[in-house]
Amino acid sequence: MEIERHPLEPFLPANARLLMLGSFPPQKKRWSMEFYYPNLNNDMWRIYGILFFNDKNHFLNSTLKSFCREQIIDFLNENNIKALILDVDNTLIDFDKKMLEGTEKWCENLKKQGIKFFILSNSNKKEKVEMVAKKLQIPYIHFGTKPLKRGFKKAAKILQEKNENIAAVGDQIFTDVIGANRCKM
């Protein structure tokens, strides 16, 4: 089985406050820039333009035929993430409890850049969560009762970071995203 490698290097600004995980980009011939979400038909940067600047064309160049990579990178560098709260199921491991390829190296690289990690999982299977946490060498809470605030608050306390400097990464809107938003992460 051939493993597809992502064609773009990871981009992690020193002051990032948000982590975006996306899929593989389209064929290179459809790219409008050498950066994430490069396809002009993909609305990611338009959505960000609307959300942050009330202008869907904010990140487009003057001809409206490509995204402005430098403007996007400047925007991303303005944030200040110092810690990540990670979910386990369908985020760090798949349905078969296999860690996604590259996860350990990704975690290790971010730790070298000073990013702290914490696992907050709603799973009541302590052994599963503990196995992932030990492999990545990060603290954890299982049965975290997301979207309730208590798990997020406990994680922030252990991380010793302000909520606005923490981002949550997970696959569920009604647990991971809502819980983090309720805590202003």
C-alpha positions in Angstrom: 0.0 0.0 0.0 1.4 3.4 -1.0 1.2 6.1 1.6 0.4 9.6 0.3 2.5 12.3 1.7 1.2 15.9 2.2 2.9 18.1 -0.4 3.1 21.2 1.9 5.4 21.6 4.9 3.6 22.2 8.2 3.1 25.9 9.0 3.2 26.9 12.7 3.5 30.6 13.4 5.2 31.3 16.7 2.1 33.1 18.1 -0.6 30.9 16.6 -4.0 30.6 18.5 -5.8 28.3 16.2 -4.8 25.0 14.6 -6.5 24.1 11.4 -6.3 20.5 10.2 -7.3 20.0 6.6 -7.3 17.4 3.9 -4.8 17.0 1.1 -4.9 19.8 -1.5 -6.1 19.2 -5.1 -3.8 18.5 -8.0 -1.1 21.2 -8.2 -2.4 22.4 -11.5 -5.5 23.7 -9.6 -3.5 25.6 -7.0 -3.7 29.4 -6.9 -0.8 29.6 -4.4 1.8 27.5 -2.6 0.0 27.3 0.7 -2.9 25.5 2.5 -6.3 25.5 0.9 -4.8 26.8 -2.4 -7.7 26.0 -4.7 -9.6 29.1 -5.7 -12.9 27.1 -5.5 -12.3 26.2 -1.9 -14.0 28.7 0.4 -11.8 28.4 3.5 -10.1 31.7 3.1 -13.3 33.4 2.0 -15.0 32.2 5.2 -12.1 33.5 7.2 -12.5 36.8 5.4 -16.1 37.0 6.3 -15.6 36.0 9.9 -12.7 38.3 10.7 -13.1 41.2 8.2 -16.7 41.0 7.0 -15.3 40.7 3.5 -15.3 37.4 1.6 -12.6 38.7 -0.8 -10.3 40.0 1.9 -7.6 37.3 1.2 -7.9 37.5 -2.6 -5.4 39.5 -4.7 -6.5 42.6 -6.6 -7.4 40.5 -9.7 -9.6 38.1 -7.6 -7.9 35.2 -9.4 -5.8 33.9 -6.5 -5.4 34.1 -2.8 -2.7 36.4 -1.4 -0.4 34.0 0.5 1.6 36.7 2.3 -1.6 38.3 3.6 -2.9 35.0 4.9 0.4 34.2 6.6 0.5 37.7 8.3 -3.0 37.1 9.6 -2.1 33.7 11.0 1.0 35.1 12.7 -1.0 37.5 14.7 -2.4 34.7 17.0 -0.8 33.4 20.1 -1.4 29.6 20.8 0.8 28.2 23.5 -1.0 24.9 24.2 -3.3 22.4 22.5 -6.0 20.3 24.0 -6.5 17.2 21.9 -9.3 14.7 21.5 -8.5 11.0 21.0 -11.1 9.1 19.0 -11.1 10.1 15.3 -8.5 12.8 16.0 -5.4 11.1 17.3 -6.5 7.5 16.6 -8.7 6.0 14.1 -11.7 3.6 14.5 -9.2 0.6 14.8 -7.3 2.4 17.6 -4.3 3.0 15.4 -2.5 6.3 15.8 -2.4 8.3 12.6 0.9 8.3 10.9 3.1 11.2 11.7 1.3 12.1 14.9 4.2 11.4 17.2 6.6 13.4 15.1 4.1 16.3 14.8 3.7 16.3 18.6 7.4 16.1 19.1 8.1 19.0 16.7 5.6 21.2 18.3 6.9 20.5 21.8 10.4 21.6 20.6 8.7 24.9 19.6 7.3 25.3 23.1 3.8 24.1 22.5 2.2 22.3 25.5 -0.2 19.4 25.0 -3.1 17.9 26.9 -5.5 15.1 26.0 -9.2 15.6 27.0 -11.3 12.7 25.9 -14.9 11.8 26.6 -14.0 8.1 26.3 -14.7 6.1 29.5 -12.0 3.6 28.4 -9.1 4.8 30.5 -6.7 2.2 29.0 -7.2 3.5 25.5 -6.7 7.1 26.4 -3.8 6.3 28.6 -2.1 4.3 25.8 -2.2 7.3 23.5 -1.1 9.8 26.2 1.9 7.6 27.1 2.9 7.2 23.5 2.8 11.0 23.1 4.1 11.7 26.6 1.4 14.1 27.5 -1.0 14.4 30.4 -4.7 13.4 30.0 -8.2 13.2 31.3 -10.5 10.4 30.2 -14.3 10.7 30.5 -13.9 14.5 30.3 -17.7 15.3 30.0 -17.2 17.7 27.0 -18.9 20.1 26.3 -19.1 20.9 30.0 -16.4 23.3 31.1 -14.8 21.4 33.9 -12.5 19.2 31.8 -11.3 22.2 29.8 -10.8 24.2 33.0 -8.8 21.4 34.6 -6.7 21.0 31.5 -5.9 24.7 31.4 -4.9 24.7 35.1 -2.6 21.7 34.5 -1.2 23.4 31.4 -0.7 26.7 33.3 -1.9 28.7 30.4 -4.7 31.3 29.9 -7.7 30.0 28.0 -7.1 32.5 25.1 -3.7 30.9 24.5 -5.1 27.4 24.2 -6.7 25.8 21.1 -8.7 22.6 21.1 -8.4 20.0 18.3 -11.1 17.4 17.9 -13.6 16.0 15.4 -16.9 16.8 17.2 -18.7 20.1 17.0 -21.1 19.4 19.9 -18.3 18.3 22.3 -14.8 19.6 21.3 -15.8 22.9 19.5 -18.6 24.0 21.7 -16.8 23.0 24.9 -13.7 25.0 23.8 -15.8 28.0 22.7 -17.6 28.0 26.0 -14.2 28.4 27.7 -13.1 31.1 25.3 -10.4 28.8 23.7 
